[in-house]
């Protein structure tokens, strides 16, 4: 049915006749149903585990940035941990700016979660499990540690 196809590991394309679209769709659906397992459809985030409060500093972010480049088969390290949320606010139209402290104590750290939307839970009441990448953020001539938040959820 496919007249032409190609692509690479992160993209693919094909050409087929419009008359073959229904047959192809049915065959594709059957192949997917025969191949996928229930766990393939569950959202999962794989991390490198937590960083201790002693590791949450600008030097760690700088070392990780220098260790790249990161790519498809060499993903950038992703960490997780439980944090007390000291404060939070929406910046721009839909980014969540956070002030965090590791649950076991340690320094206060800025965090940012992009594209959260304007409605988010009040994490200051619950704390948050945070999946993040340490980053060096320069603002007004000062460089500080900032956590780039990929995912967060209320604790408890």
Secondary structure as UniProt FT lines:
FT   STRAND          2..8
FT   TURN            9..10
FT   STRAND          11..16
FT   HELIX           18..20
FT   HELIX           21..35
FT   HELIX           38..41
FT   HELIX           53..55
FT   HELIX           58..66
FT   TURN            72..73
FT   STRAND          79..91
FT   TURN            92..94
FT   STRAND          95..102
FT   TURN            103..104
FT   STRAND          108..113
FT   TURN            114..115
FT   HELIX           123..126
FT   STRAND          128..139
FT   TURN            140..141
FT   STRAND          142..154
//
